[in-house]
């Protein structure tokens, strides 16, 4: 997966990334705010969110592959999870 663009607010309270699938030209948006993580992919939208506004950072088993890839690539997982600056 390739990260095309992104934003990050001071303190890690909000961030988002637009990424492109490695298998196709499809693009998805992975974002984080006080509700948790979201992804615009069908897997997340229809299966993983299950009516929730976002997936809490602690609920790692519910992450879609795009969330995992973004968290790995931006290497901010610990800083965002623990809320340190």
Order of alpha helices (4+ residues) and beta strands (2+ residues): beta-beta-beta-beta-alpha-alpha
